[in-house]
């Protein structure tokens, strides 16, 4: 079965009522745009025998840009990708908030479970969100590949870079990592085997480079390295900057010249990612609570050592901070 048929079957299958609330890639319509362009290319090739000027026109369309496609294709695909990324992040944020609620809200949720156990419902929604983002990501990848094939260009590949620059590359979303960690935590914490769910995610922390892996529907694998690129240890209290790179909270704070107790939100707008050097990525940083819980459960001794060391560093930084504030106030 071709991917177009598979994708349409997915949109109108058992998850149709769920997907009606979300944006998705208009794969069929965008493919028709490319077919129209291909037919025009064919007509240019026929006219070439009668008119030498058509050769230049054909080369312009095939190797530089194609006004017919570009006017519709890239603008709509960018909007669709942005809408999908927004829908996905907001739904995952809401779903995980139910799973890792704290304080009074956690008490209310636990009380509610005495009357209605919706853990399986939450897990099923998580599975559908994973299907949603992976199917749309594959649709975008395939339609861009088809664009480059029709036009003999690299514009589709360049468009993927633009998506990454705008932080809407679906498979690089930190919320996908959080969703994978949620799945693994769910299976480990659930005592009833009947409530366990099949998972496309796996996590290997025994190697020198700990990774989380996701199996995609078209036999592809996506890997996320769980090593902090600054301290070169397994992530502790992990945070993702808006560019998608993962760091320990203390390492990210140090890179932005802010104290741990102040948090990443205290970083200046000019602060850059230590990896890609993009500015302004600290303002929308994501605290990876589910990933932190997963690492804490699987690396208990390591987590305990890092926790003691970070607390000691926070005490030292706090003392230094208030000492400097006191000296400033008294004019010393």
Protein Blocks (a to p, Z undefined) as FASTA:
>chain_A
ZZklmmmmmmmmmklmmmmmpccddfklmmmmmmmmmmmmmmmmmmmmmmmklmmmmmmm
mmmccfklmmmmmmmmmmmmmmmmmmmmmmmmmmmmmmmgghjllmmmmmmmmmoccklm
mmmmmmmmmmmmmmmmmmmmmmmmmmmmmnopaklmmmmmmmmmnopafklcfklmmmmm
mmmmmmmmpmblklpccdfbdcdfkbmbdcdddddfkopacdddfbdfklopacehiacd
fkopacdfklmmmmnopafklommlpcfklccfklopghklmmcccdfklmmmmmmmmmm
lmmmmmmmmmmmmmmmmmmmmmmmmmmmnoZZ
